Amino acid sequence: MDKLQKMISEKSVVIFSKNSCCMSHTIKTLFIDFGVNPTIYELDEINRGKEIEQALAQLGCSPTVPVVFIGGQLVGGANQVMSLHLNRSLVPMLKSVGALWV
C-alpha cells in the first residue's frame, strides 16, 4: 500500500491501466486528447502489477482498471471519469492541479 501511495502522489494525474482493457484505452485517450501528460502504469506489464491491483481493490476500486487519481485523490474508474467529463467538472479539476493550462 505504501508503494501505491508513493506512485499516486508523485504526479498530478496517474492512471492505472491494462493494455488488454478497452476502457483503459478510452480513458488514456481522453486525457491525452485534452493535452494532459498522465503517468500511466500498465499493471499487466510492470513488476508487482498484481500487488498494485490488489491494493487498488483494497481502496474500493472495482473494477481495478482503469483507475484515475488526480492531485493524489482517487477519482475512480471509467464511469466516474466520464461523468465528470460530461458534467464539465473534469477540466477544472485538471486545471486545479496544474495538469492542464488551457
Biopython code that builds the backbone (N, CA, C, O; Angstrom):
import numpy as np
from Bio.PDB.StructureBuilder import StructureBuilder

atoms = [
    (1, "MET", "N", (0.818, -1.192, 0.000)),
    (1, "MET", "CA", (0.000, 0.000, 0.000)),
    (1, "MET", "C", (0.866, 1.262, 0.000)),
    (1, "MET", "O", (0.490, 2.269, -0.600)),
    (2, "ASP", "N", (2.026, 1.216, 0.670)),
    (2, "ASP", "CA", (2.927, 2.370, 0.683)),
    (2, "ASP", "C", (3.456, 2.664, -0.709)),
    (2, "ASP", "O", (3.558, 3.821, -1.116)),
    (3, "LYS", "N", (3.792, 1.602, -1.439)),
    (3, "LYS", "CA", (4.281, 1.787, -2.809)),
    (3, "LYS", "C", (3.200, 2.440, -3.667)),
    (3, "LYS", "O", (3.492, 3.332, -4.463)),
    (4, "LEU", "N", (1.962, 2.001, -3.506)),
    (4, "LEU", "CA", (0.855, 2.582, -4.258)),
    (4, "LEU", "C", (0.702, 4.059, -3.910)),
    (4, "LEU", "O", (0.540, 4.889, -4.804)),
    (5, "GLN", "N", (0.751, 4.391, -2.645)),
    (5, "GLN", "CA", (0.601, 5.791, -2.222)),
    (5, "GLN", "C", (1.700, 6.659, -2.815)),
    (5, "GLN", "O", (1.449, 7.796, -3.216)),
    (6, "LYS", "N", (2.910, 6.130, -2.870)),
    (6, "LYS", "CA", (4.024, 6.878, -3.455)),
    (6, "LYS", "C", (3.790, 7.102, -4.948)),
    (6, "LYS", "O", (4.027, 8.200, -5.451)),
    (7, "MET", "N", (3.332, 6.082, -5.653)),
    (7, "MET", "CA", (3.063, 6.197, -7.087)),
    (7, "MET", "C", (1.989, 7.255, -7.350)),
    (7, "MET", "O", (2.096, 8.035, -8.296)),
    (8, "ILE", "N", (0.973, 7.273, -6.520)),
    (8, "ILE", "CA", (-0.156, 8.181, -6.688)),
    (8, "ILE", "C", (0.256, 9.627, -6.433)),
    (8, "ILE", "O", (-0.190, 10.535, -7.134)),
    (9, "SER", "N", (1.101, 9.840, -5.438)),
    (9, "SER", "CA", (1.416, 11.199, -5.007)),
    (9, "SER", "C", (2.514, 11.876, -5.826)),
    (9, "SER", "O", (2.701, 13.086, -5.704)),
    (10, "GLU", "N", (3.235, 11.139, -6.648)),
    (10, "GLU", "CA", (4.374, 11.723, -7.364)),
    (10, "GLU", "C", (3.978, 12.589, -8.554)),
    (10, "GLU", "O", (4.740, 13.479, -8.934)),
    (11, "LYS", "N", (2.828, 12.361, -9.146)),
    (11, "LYS", "CA", (2.417, 13.099, -10.345)),
    (11, "LYS", "C", (0.998, 13.627, -10.182)),
    (11, "LYS", "O", (0.233, 13.126, -9.357)),
    (12, "SER", "N", (0.651, 14.636, -10.968)),
    (12, "SER", "CA", (-0.675, 15.241, -10.812)),
    (12, "SER", "C", (-1.798, 14.363, -11.362)),
    (12, "SER", "O", (-2.911, 14.393, -10.838)),
    (13, "VAL", "N", (-1.526, 13.589, -12.400)),
    (13, "VAL", "CA", (-2.533, 12.672, -12.950)),
    (13, "VAL", "C", (-1.892, 11.298, -13.120)),
    (13, "VAL", "O", (-0.893, 11.143, -13.822)),
    (14, "VAL", "N", (-2.489, 10.309, -12.464)),
    (14, "VAL", "CA", (-1.979, 8.940, -12.524)),
    (14, "VAL", "C", (-3.122, 8.026, -12.948)),
    (14, "VAL", "O", (-4.223, 8.074, -12.399)),
    (15, "ILE", "N", (-2.826, 7.190, -13.946)),
    (15, "ILE", "CA", (-3.811, 6.231, -14.442)),
    (15, "ILE", "C", (-3.233, 4.831, -14.296)),
    (15, "ILE", "O", (-2.123, 4.553, -14.750)),
    (16, "PHE", "N", (-3.998, 3.959, -13.661)),
    (16, "PHE", "CA", (-3.639, 2.542, -13.607)),
    (16, "PHE", "C", (-4.475, 1.850, -14.660)),
    (16, "PHE", "O", (-5.692, 2.023, -14.721)),
    (17, "SER", "N", (-3.807, 1.063, -15.491)),
    (17, "SER", "CA", (-4.419, 0.550, -16.706)),
    (17, "SER", "C", (-3.917, -0.856, -16.995)),
    (17, "SER", "O", (-2.995, -1.357, -16.351)),
    (18, "LYS", "N", (-4.548, -1.470, -17.974)),
    (18, "LYS", "CA", (-4.032, -2.709, -18.574)),
    (18, "LYS", "C", (-4.163, -2.573, -20.080)),
    (18, "LYS", "O", (-5.160, -2.060, -20.588)),
    (19, "ASN", "N", (-3.149, -3.036, -20.781)),
    (19, "ASN", "CA", (-3.178, -2.960, -22.243)),
    (19, "ASN", "C", (-4.352, -3.713, -22.838)),
    (19, "ASN", "O", (-4.844, -3.347, -23.905)),
    (20, "SER", "N", (-4.806, -4.753, -22.167)),
    (20, "SER", "CA", (-5.884, -5.588, -22.695)),
    (20, "SER", "C", (-7.279, -5.016, -22.428)),
    (20, "SER", "O", (-8.273, -5.611, -22.845)),
    (21, "CYS", "N", (-7.370, -3.873, -21.743)),
    (21, "CYS", "CA", (-8.665, -3.309, -21.348)),
    (21, "CYS", "C", (-9.061, -2.157, -22.273)),
    (21, "CYS", "O", (-8.369, -1.141, -22.344)),
    (22, "CYS", "N", (-10.176, -2.327, -22.977)),
    (22, "CYS", "CA", (-10.619, -1.291, -23.914)),
    (22, "CYS", "C", (-11.025, -0.002, -23.191)),
    (22, "CYS", "O", (-10.829, 1.086, -23.732)),
    (23, "MET", "N", (-11.579, -0.102, -21.992)),
    (23, "MET", "CA", (-11.953, 1.109, -21.257)),
    (23, "MET", "C", (-10.713, 1.866, -20.785)),
    (23, "MET", "O", (-10.721, 3.095, -20.713)),
    (24, "SER", "N", (-9.656, 1.136, -20.466)),
    (24, "SER", "CA", (-8.392, 1.786, -20.113)),
    (24, "SER", "C", (-7.892, 2.612, -21.288)),
    (24, "SER", "O", (-7.452, 3.749, -21.118)),
    (25, "HIS", "N", (-7.960, 2.037, -22.471)),
    (25, "HIS", "CA", (-7.533, 2.747, -23.683)),
    (25, "HIS", "C", (-8.360, 4.019, -23.872)),
    (25, "HIS", "O", (-7.814, 5.072, -24.203)),
    (26, "THR", "N", (-9.658, 3.925, -23.664)),
    (26, "THR", "CA", (-10.552, 5.075, -23.834)),
    (26, "THR", "C", (-10.202, 6.199, -22.854)),
    (26, "THR", "O", (-10.147, 7.366, -23.240)),
    (27, "ILE", "N", (-9.969, 5.853, -21.612)),
    (27, "ILE", "CA", (-9.657, 6.863, -20.590)),
    (27, "ILE", "C", (-8.295, 7.498, -20.865)),
    (27, "ILE", "O", (-8.145, 8.714, -20.745)),
    (28, "LYS", "N", (-7.307, 6.692, -21.229)),
    (28, "LYS", "CA", (-5.991, 7.245, -21.553)),
    (28, "LYS", "C", (-6.095, 8.207, -22.728)),
    (28, "LYS", "O", (-5.494, 9.281, -22.713)),
    (29, "THR", "N", (-6.853, 7.823, -23.740)),
    (29, "THR", "CA", (-7.027, 8.663, -24.924)),
    (29, "THR", "C", (-7.704, 9.980, -24.564)),
    (29, "THR", "O", (-7.311, 11.030, -25.073)),
    (30, "LEU", "N", (-8.705, 9.943, -23.705)),
    (30, "LEU", "CA", (-9.400, 11.160, -23.279)),
    (30, "LEU", "C", (-8.421, 12.152, -22.666)),
    (30, "LEU", "O", (-8.405, 13.322, -23.048)),
    (31, "PHE", "N", (-7.614, 11.700, -21.730)),
    (31, "PHE", "CA", (-6.671, 12.598, -21.072)),
    (31, "PHE", "C", (-5.617, 13.116, -22.040)),
    (31, "PHE", "O", (-5.278, 14.299, -22.010)),
    (32, "ILE", "N", (-5.103, 12.259, -22.885)),
    (32, "ILE", "CA", (-4.078, 12.671, -23.849)),
    (32, "ILE", "C", (-4.659, 13.663, -24.847)),
    (32, "ILE", "O", (-3.987, 14.624, -25.222)),
    (33, "ASP", "N", (-5.897, 13.445, -25.282)),
    (33, "ASP", "CA", (-6.549, 14.376, -26.208)),
    (33, "ASP", "C", (-6.776, 15.746, -25.572)),
    (33, "ASP", "O", (-6.798, 16.756, -26.276)),
    (34, "PHE", "N", (-6.945, 15.792, -24.253)),
    (34, "PHE", "CA", (-7.049, 17.070, -23.553)),
    (34, "PHE", "C", (-5.717, 17.807, -23.528)),
    (34, "PHE", "O", (-5.680, 19.016, -23.299)),
    (35, "GLY", "N", (-4.627, 17.091, -23.762)),
    (35, "GLY", "CA", (-3.302, 17.680, -23.663)),
    (35, "GLY", "C", (-2.631, 17.408, -22.332)),
    (35, "GLY", "O", (-1.588, 17.985, -22.023)),
    (36, "VAL", "N", (-3.231, 16.529, -21.545)),
    (36, "VAL", "CA", (-2.670, 16.136, -20.250)),
    (36, "VAL", "C", (-1.598, 15.082, -20.497)),
    (36, "VAL", "O", (-1.721, 14.259, -21.404)),
    (37, "ASN", "N", (-0.565, 15.115, -19.697)),
    (37, "ASN", "CA", (0.501, 14.124, -19.786)),
    (37, "ASN", "C", (0.433, 13.231, -18.548)),
    (37, "ASN", "O", (1.223, 13.397, -17.618)),
    (38, "PRO", "N", (-0.507, 12.286, -18.532)),
    (38, "PRO", "CA", (-0.661, 11.463, -17.330)),
    (38, "PRO", "C", (0.473, 10.458, -17.175)),
    (38, "PRO", "O", (1.084, 10.031, -18.155)),
    (39, "THR", "N", (0.738, 10.094, -15.939)),
    (39, "THR", "CA", (1.621, 8.965, -15.674)),
    (39, "THR", "C", (0.742, 7.724, -15.745)),
    (39, "THR", "O", (-0.261, 7.621, -15.039)),
    (40, "ILE", "N", (1.123, 6.792, -16.593)),
    (40, "ILE", "CA", (0.309, 5.597, -16.819)),
    (40, "ILE", "C", (1.096, 4.374, -16.383)),
    (40, "ILE", "O", (2.224, 4.146, -16.822)),
    (41, "TYR", "N", (0.477, 3.599, -15.514)),
    (41, "TYR", "CA", (1.061, 2.339, -15.081)),
    (41, "TYR", "C", (0.244, 1.203, -15.674)),
    (41, "TYR", "O", (-0.928, 1.030, -15.341)),
    (42, "GLU", "N", (0.864, 0.435, -16.550)),
    (42, "GLU", "CA", (0.217, -0.723, -17.161)),
    (42, "GLU", "C", (0.438, -1.921, -16.244)),
    (42, "GLU", "O", (1.525, -2.496, -16.208)),
    (43, "LEU", "N", (-0.595, -2.284, -15.512)),
    (43, "LEU", "CA", (-0.452, -3.319, -14.486)),
    (43, "LEU", "C", (-0.133, -4.695, -15.048)),
    (43, "LEU", "O", (0.377, -5.555, -14.331)),
    (44, "ASP", "N", (-0.430, -4.909, -16.323)),
    (44, "ASP", "CA", (-0.094, -6.193, -16.931)),
    (44, "ASP", "C", (1.325, -6.207, -17.501)),
    (44, "ASP", "O", (1.741, -7.195, -18.107)),
    (45, "GLU", "N", (2.070, -5.112, -17.309)),
    (45, "GLU", "CA", (3.438, -5.038, -17.829)),
    (45, "GLU", "C", (4.492, -4.759, -16.761)),
    (45, "GLU", "O", (5.662, -5.095, -16.945)),
    (46, "ILE", "N", (4.087, -4.147, -15.645)),
    (46, "ILE", "CA", (5.086, -3.734, -14.658)),
    (46, "ILE", "C", (5.287, -4.808, -13.590)),
    (46, "ILE", "O", (4.412, -5.637, -13.338)),
    (47, "ASN", "N", (6.472, -4.764, -12.970)),
    (47, "ASN", "CA", (6.738, -5.655, -11.848)),
    (47, "ASN", "C", (5.751, -5.354, -10.729)),
    (47, "ASN", "O", (5.418, -4.196, -10.476)),
    (48, "ARG", "N", (5.300, -6.378, -10.080)),
    (48, "ARG", "CA", (4.382, -6.273, -8.948)),
    (48, "ARG", "C", (3.029, -5.679, -9.336)),
    (48, "ARG", "O", (2.324, -5.116, -8.499)),
    (49, "GLY", "N", (2.677, -5.811, -10.606)),
    (49, "GLY", "CA", (1.395, -5.304, -11.077)),
    (49, "GLY", "C", (0.213, -5.919, -10.351)),
    (49, "GLY", "O", (-0.765, -5.234, -10.051)),
    (50, "LYS", "N", (0.303, -7.223, -10.067)),
    (50, "LYS", "CA", (-0.781, -7.903, -9.338)),
    (50, "LYS", "C", (-0.935, -7.341, -7.923)),
    (50, "LYS", "O", (-2.051, -7.162, -7.436)),
    (51, "GLU", "N", (0.194, -7.066, -7.273)),
    (51, "GLU", "CA", (0.158, -6.487, -5.926)),
    (51, "GLU", "C", (-0.517, -5.122, -5.945)),
    (51, "GLU", "O", (-1.344, -4.815, -5.086)),
    (52, "ILE", "N", (-0.162, -4.322, -6.913)),
    (52, "ILE", "CA", (-0.742, -2.985, -7.034)),
    (52, "ILE", "C", (-2.237, -3.093, -7.317)),
    (52, "ILE", "O", (-3.036, -2.329, -6.775)),
    (53, "GLU", "N", (-2.604, -4.037, -8.161)),
    (53, "GLU", "CA", (-4.022, -4.249, -8.465)),
    (53, "GLU", "C", (-4.796, -4.641, -7.194)),
    (53, "GLU", "O", (-5.921, -4.187, -6.987)),
    (54, "GLN", "N", (-4.195, -5.474, -6.359)),
    (54, "GLN", "CA", (-4.833, -5.862, -5.100)),
    (54, "GLN", "C", (-4.969, -4.665, -4.159)),
    (54, "GLN", "O", (-5.975, -4.529, -3.463)),
    (55, "ALA", "N", (-3.962, -3.805, -4.141)),
    (55, "ALA", "CA", (-4.022, -2.608, -3.296)),
    (55, "ALA", "C", (-5.123, -1.663, -3.788)),
    (55, "ALA", "O", (-5.810, -1.037, -2.981)),
    (56, "LEU", "N", (-5.290, -1.561, -5.099)),
    (56, "LEU", "CA", (-6.376, -0.741, -5.654)),
    (56, "LEU", "C", (-7.735, -1.307, -5.243)),
    (56, "LEU", "O", (-8.658, -0.559, -4.921)),
    (57, "ALA", "N", (-7.844, -2.622, -5.258)),
    (57, "ALA", "CA", (-9.092, -3.261, -4.835)),
    (57, "ALA", "C", (-9.378, -2.959, -3.367)),
    (57, "ALA", "O", (-10.531, -2.754, -2.988)),
    (58, "GLN", "N", (-8.329, -2.931, -2.536)),
    (58, "GLN", "CA", (-8.500, -2.617, -1.117)),
    (58, "GLN", "C", (-8.972, -1.180, -0.913)),
    (58, "GLN", "O", (-9.626, -0.872, 0.083)),
    (59, "LEU", "N", (-8.637, -0.303, -1.861)),
    (59, "LEU", "CA", (-9.111, 1.082, -1.790)),
    (59, "LEU", "C", (-10.570, 1.199, -2.215)),
    (59, "LEU", "O", (-11.186, 2.255, -2.078)),
    (60, "GLY", "N", (-11.113, 0.098, -2.731)),
    (60, "GLY", "CA", (-12.511, 0.106, -3.159)),
    (60, "GLY", "C", (-12.698, 0.262, -4.648)),
    (60, "GLY", "O", (-13.819, 0.451, -5.119)),
    (61, "CYS", "N", (-11.612, 0.186, -5.394)),
    (61, "CYS", "CA", (-11.696, 0.324, -6.848)),
    (61, "CYS", "C", (-12.222, -0.978, -7.450)),
    (61, "CYS", "O", (-11.595, -2.031, -7.334)),
    (62, "SER", "N", (-13.355, -0.885, -8.079)),
    (62, "SER", "CA", (-13.938, -2.059, -8.724)),
    (62, "SER", "C", (-14.667, -1.619, -9.975)),
    (62, "SER", "O", (-15.667, -0.911, -9.857)),
    (63, "PRO", "N", (-14.236, -1.989, -11.148)),
    (63, "PRO", "CA", (-13.073, -2.823, -11.438)),
    (63, "PRO", "C", (-11.770, -2.089, -11.117)),
    (63, "PRO", "O", (-11.761, -0.878, -10.894)),
    (64, "THR", "N", (-10.679, -2.841, -11.098)),
    (64, "THR", "CA", (-9.395, -2.260, -10.699)),
    (64, "THR", "C", (-8.702, -1.498, -11.814)),
    (64, "THR", "O", (-7.718, -0.807, -11.551)),
    (65, "VAL", "N", (-9.169, -1.595, -13.029)),
    (65, "VAL", "CA", (-8.656, -0.774, -14.135)),
    (65, "VAL", "C", (-9.814, -0.389, -15.042)),
    (65, "VAL", "O", (-10.756, -1.168, -15.190)),
    (66, "PRO", "N", (-9.771, 0.768, -15.641)),
    (66, "PRO", "CA", (-8.842, 1.851, -15.334)),
    (66, "PRO", "C", (-9.211, 2.511, -14.004)),
    (66, "PRO", "O", (-10.373, 2.532, -13.598)),
    (67, "VAL", "N", (-8.200, 3.042, -13.348)),
    (67, "VAL", "CA", (-8.400, 3.836, -12.139)),
    (67, "VAL", "C", (-7.587, 5.113, -12.299)),
    (67, "VAL", "O", (-6.420, 5.077, -12.689)),
    (68, "VAL", "N", (-8.219, 6.240, -11.994)),
    (68, "VAL", "CA", (-7.589, 7.543, -12.180)),
    (68, "VAL", "C", (-7.473, 8.262, -10.840)),
    (68, "VAL", "O", (-8.411, 8.291, -10.043)),
    (69, "PHE", "N", (-6.293, 8.840, -10.615)),
    (69, "PHE", "CA", (-6.050, 9.708, -9.470)),
    (69, "PHE", "C", (-5.654, 11.068, -10.017)),
    (69, "PHE", "O", (-4.813, 11.164, -10.910)),
    (70, "ILE", "N", (-6.256, 12.111, -9.485)),
    (70, "ILE", "CA", (-5.926, 13.483, -9.877)),
    (70, "ILE", "C", (-5.552, 14.241, -8.609)),
    (70, "ILE", "O", (-6.321, 14.301, -7.649)),
    (71, "GLY", "N", (-4.360, 14.813, -8.628)),
    (71, "GLY", "CA", (-3.885, 15.528, -7.445)),
    (71, "GLY", "C", (-3.779, 14.640, -6.224)),
    (71, "GLY", "O", (-3.979, 15.102, -5.100)),
    (72, "GLY", "N", (-3.465, 13.369, -6.430)),
    (72, "GLY", "CA", (-3.316, 12.422, -5.337)),
    (72, "GLY", "C", (-4.630, 11.884, -4.793)),
    (72, "GLY", "O", (-4.631, 11.072, -3.868)),
    (73, "GLN", "N", (-5.740, 12.325, -5.353)),
    (73, "GLN", "CA", (-7.059, 11.896, -4.888)),
    (73, "GLN", "C", (-7.680, 10.906, -5.852)),
    (73, "GLN", "O", (-7.588, 11.076, -7.068)),
    (74, "LEU", "N", (-8.301, 9.892, -5.326)),
    (74, "LEU", "CA", (-8.979, 8.898, -6.151)),
    (74, "LEU", "C", (-10.188, 9.534, -6.824)),
    (74, "LEU", "O", (-11.089, 10.047, -6.160)),
    (75, "VAL", "N", (-10.193, 9.491, -8.155)),
    (75, "VAL", "CA", (-11.349, 9.948, -8.925)),
    (75, "VAL", "C", (-12.261, 8.761, -9.184)),
    (75, "VAL", "O", (-13.480, 8.859, -9.039)),
    (76, "GLY", "N", (-11.662, 7.638, -9.571)),
    (76, "GLY", "CA", (-12.426, 6.428, -9.817)),
    (76, "GLY", "C", (-12.094, 5.823, -11.158)),
    (76, "GLY", "O", (-11.028, 6.052, -11.729)),
    (77, "GLY", "N", (-13.039, 5.044, -11.642)),
    (77, "GLY", "CA", (-12.860, 4.347, -12.902)),
    (77, "GLY", "C", (-13.462, 5.104, -14.070)),
    (77, "GLY", "O", (-13.700, 6.309, -13.998)),
    (78, "ALA", "N", (-13.701, 4.379, -15.137)),
    (78, "ALA", "CA", (-14.189, 4.978, -16.379)),
    (78, "ALA", "C", (-15.529, 5.685, -16.178)),
    (78, "ALA", "O", (-15.724, 6.786, -16.693)),
    (79, "ASN", "N", (-16.445, 5.077, -15.446)),
    (79, "ASN", "CA", (-17.758, 5.702, -15.245)),
    (79, "ASN", "C", (-17.641, 7.044, -14.534)),
    (79, "ASN", "O", (-18.279, 8.017, -14.934)),
    (80, "GLN", "N", (-16.840, 7.098, -13.495)),
    (80, "GLN", "CA", (-16.690, 8.333, -12.745)),
    (80, "GLN", "C", (-16.003, 9.409, -13.587)),
    (80, "GLN", "O", (-16.409, 10.571, -13.564)),
    (81, "VAL", "N", (-14.967, 9.024, -14.325)),
    (81, "VAL", "CA", (-14.252, 9.991, -15.160)),
    (81, "VAL", "C", (-15.179, 10.538, -16.245)),
    (81, "VAL", "O", (-15.212, 11.744, -16.486)),
    (82, "MET", "N", (-15.922, 9.663, -16.890)),
    (82, "MET", "CA", (-16.827, 10.121, -17.950)),
    (82, "MET", "C", (-17.949, 10.991, -17.374)),
    (82, "MET", "O", (-18.362, 11.955, -18.019)),
    (83, "SER", "N", (-18.441, 10.679, -16.192)),
    (83, "SER", "CA", (-19.459, 11.521, -15.555)),
    (83, "SER", "C", (-18.917, 12.924, -15.284)),
    (83, "SER", "O", (-19.590, 13.920, -15.546)),
    (84, "LEU", "N", (-17.701, 12.991, -14.761)),
    (84, "LEU", "CA", (-17.069, 14.295, -14.533)),
    (84, "LEU", "C", (-16.901, 15.061, -15.838)),
    (84, "LEU", "O", (-17.121, 16.271, -15.892)),
    (85, "HIS", "N", (-16.515, 14.354, -16.875)),
    (85, "HIS", "CA", (-16.319, 14.989, -18.176)),
    (85, "HIS", "C", (-17.649, 15.530, -18.712)),
    (85, "HIS", "O", (-17.715, 16.663, -19.188)),
    (86, "LEU", "N", (-18.689, 14.728, -18.632)),
    (86, "LEU", "CA", (-19.991, 15.132, -19.172)),
    (86, "LEU", "C", (-20.626, 16.276, -18.382)),
    (86, "LEU", "O", (-21.356, 17.085, -18.955)),
    (87, "ASN", "N", (-20.361, 16.356, -17.086)),
    (87, "ASN", "CA", (-20.922, 17.481, -16.326)),
    (87, "ASN", "C", (-19.938, 18.647, -16.221)),
    (87, "ASN", "O", (-20.117, 19.558, -15.412)),
    (88, "ARG", "N", (-18.911, 18.601, -17.042)),
    (88, "ARG", "CA", (-17.928, 19.688, -17.192)),
    (88, "ARG", "C", (-17.128, 19.979, -15.920)),
    (88, "ARG", "O", (-16.747, 21.121, -15.663)),
    (89, "SER", "N", (-16.883, 18.951, -15.144)),
    (89, "SER", "CA", (-16.093, 19.105, -13.921)),
    (89, "SER", "C", (-14.659, 18.614, -14.078)),
    (89, "SER", "O", (-13.791, 18.965, -13.278)),
    (90, "LEU", "N", (-14.406, 17.810, -15.095)),
    (90, "LEU", "CA", (-13.082, 17.206, -15.246)),
    (90, "LEU", "C", (-12.011, 18.240, -15.592)),
    (90, "LEU", "O", (-10.942, 18.248, -14.980)),
    (91, "VAL", "N", (-12.282, 19.102, -16.556)),
    (91, "VAL", "CA", (-11.281, 20.088, -16.976)),
    (91, "VAL", "C", (-10.908, 21.028, -15.823)),
    (91, "VAL", "O", (-9.719, 21.248, -15.592)),
    (92, "PRO", "N", (-11.880, 21.590, -15.091)),
    (92, "PRO", "CA", (-11.483, 22.429, -13.945)),
    (92, "PRO", "C", (-10.647, 21.667, -12.908)),
    (92, "PRO", "O", (-9.731, 22.231, -12.308)),
    (93, "MET", "N", (-10.963, 20.403, -12.705)),
    (93, "MET", "CA", (-10.191, 19.586, -11.766)),
    (93, "MET", "C", (-8.747, 19.437, -12.251)),
    (93, "MET", "O", (-7.808, 19.535, -11.461)),
    (94, "LEU", "N", (-8.580, 19.204, -13.540)),
    (94, "LEU", "CA", (-7.238, 19.068, -14.118)),
    (94, "LEU", "C", (-6.474, 20.383, -14.033)),
    (94, "LEU", "O", (-5.276, 20.389, -13.752)),
    (95, "LYS", "N", (-7.162, 21.498, -14.275)),
    (95, "LYS", "CA", (-6.518, 22.818, -14.169)),
    (95, "LYS", "C", (-6.078, 23.098, -12.741)),
    (95, "LYS", "O", (-5.013, 23.674, -12.518)),
    (96, "SER", "N", (-6.887, 22.696, -11.779)),
    (96, "SER", "CA", (-6.577, 22.998, -10.378)),
    (96, "SER", "C", (-5.315, 22.320, -9.872)),
    (96, "SER", "O", (-4.695, 22.792, -8.919)),
    (97, "VAL", "N", (-4.927, 21.210, -10.507)),
    (97, "VAL", "CA", (-3.698, 20.520, -10.093)),
    (97, "VAL", "C", (-2.535, 20.793, -11.038)),
    (97, "VAL", "O", (-1.469, 20.193, -10.904)),
    (98, "GLY", "N", (-2.738, 21.698, -11.994)),
    (98, "GLY", "CA", (-1.676, 22.082, -12.917)),
    (98, "GLY", "C", (-1.419, 21.092, -14.036)),
    (98, "GLY", "O", (-0.366, 21.131, -14.673)),
    (99, "ALA", "N", (-2.374, 20.203, -14.282)),
    (99, "ALA", "CA", (-2.206, 19.212, -15.344)),
    (99, "ALA", "C", (-2.661, 19.745, -16.696)),
    (99, "ALA", "O", (-2.376, 19.148, -17.734)),
    (100, "LEU", "N", (-3.367, 20.867, -16.678)),
    (100, "LEU", "CA", (-3.927, 21.432, -17.908)),
    (100, "LEU", "C", (-3.871, 22.943, -17.761)),
    (100, "LEU", "O", (-4.227, 23.491, -16.718)),
    (101, "TRP", "N", (-3.416, 23.616, -18.826)),
    (101, "TRP", "CA", (-3.242, 25.068, -18.754)),
    (101, "TRP", "C", (-4.185, 25.821, -19.653)),
    (101, "TRP", "O", (-4.172, 27.052, -19.652)),
    (102, "VAL", "N", (-4.998, 25.137, -20.417)),
    (102, "VAL", "CA", (-5.860, 25.814, -21.403)),
    (102, "VAL", "C", (-7.043, 26.463, -20.735)),
    (102, "VAL", "O", (-7.872, 27.075, -21.407)),
]
sb = StructureBuilder()
sb.init_structure("model")
sb.init_model(0)
sb.init_chain("A")
sb.init_seg("    ")
for serial, (resi, resn, name, xyz) in enumerate(atoms, 1):
    if name == "N":
        sb.init_residue(resn, " ", resi, " ")
    sb.init_atom(name, np.array(xyz, "f"), 0.0, 1.0, " ", f" {name:<3s}", serial, name[0])
structure = sb.get_structure()
